[in-house]
């Protein structure tokens, strides 16, 4: 079992992503998947990007990135050819699959920072991330 408190995370700001990543050496991470936390400050935008994941063992493109928003949030989801405002006061999940047609960015429209847990499968690799 792994027990890790939010206060144990080490937060780092990425100018390229315009967000903070909460990381810790004890968070689950292997070649199959990894877990981090993310924080987008009020008025800031996670830059639009997509991931091109390697083919899975079955030869299919099964890669994904799933965001779990613990406290809900007021965000603008920026896709390849659309924008969608989401204002939700309860926890919710967004999942993006591998490929350019799943490009995504997120603007925080709320007055407080929005935080979420990120699960990447397979494990995040910056060489598979493309900014638009």
N, C-alpha and C positions, 0 to 999 in steps of 0.2 A: 504494500500500500504506500501511496505517496500523499503526504499532507504538505501543502504549501499555501501560505497566506498571501493575500494581495500585497501586503506591506513588505513581503520578501522579494518582490520583483525589482529588477534593475531596469529603469526606464531610460531609453535612448531616443533622441529626436533624429529623424531622417528628413533632410531637406528635400530629397528626391521624391519621397512619398508624402511629405507635409503631414506627418503624424509621428507619434511616439510608439515605440515597441517596448513592451514589458517582457523581459526575458529572465530566465534563471537556469542554471546548469541542471537543476533537478526536474525541470519540466520534461515530459515525455518527448523523446526524439530518437528516431531510427530511420532507416532508409525508406520505410513504408509510410511514415507520417511524422509530423511534429506539431507542437502546440506552442503558441505565444499569445500574448495579450496585446491589444492595440488601443490607442487613445487618439481621438481627433478633437482638437480644441474647437470651441465655438467659432463659427465663421471660417474655419479652415476646410480644405478639400483634399482627401486622399486622391492623388493624381490618377487619372484614368489609365488603366493598363490591362494586360491579359497575360496568361501563363500558357506556354506550350509545353505540356508535360510529356515525358517519354511514354511509349506504349507499355501497357501493363503486361504481366506474365501471360495473359490470355490473348495478347496481340491487339487489344482494344485500347482506345484512349479514354481511360477511366479517371483521370486526375481531377481533383477538385480542391477548392478552398472554401471552407465554411466558416461564417462569422456568427457568433452567438452574442446578441446584445442583452446583457443581464437586466438593465434598467430601462429597456425600451430606448426611444430616442426620436428626435425630429430631424430627419435627414433628407437629402436629395440624392437619389440613386441615379448615377449617370452611366448609361449603357452605350453600346456601340451606336445605336440609332434612336435613342429615347432618353427621356428624363422622367423620373417618377418620384413624387414627394411621398414620404412615409412618415407619419406621425403616430407613434404607438407607445402607450404608457406601460405596456407589459412586455416581458421578454419576447424576443423574436429571433429568427435565424434567417440568414441569407446564404445561399450556396451558389458558387460560380464554378463552372466546369472548364476544362482545358479548351483553349482555342480563341482566336480573335473575335468570333461572334459572341463570346462571353466577356468582352472587355467591360470593365467596371471602374467606377470612381465613386466616392461618397463625399458629399458636402454636408457638414454639420450645420443645420439651420437653427438648432436649439441654442438656448442661453448658457447651457453648461456643457462641459466636455462629454463626449459620448465614448464609452469604453466597451470593448467586446473581446471575446476569446476567438482566436483564429486556429483552425485545424487545417493543415495542408497535407494532402495525400496525392502523390508521394511527398516526402520531405521537401520543404522549400529550397529552391536553388535559384539564386539571382540570375544565373545564365539562361533561365527559362522564362524570365519576366521581361515583357516588352511594353514600353510606355508609348502612348499615343498623343 
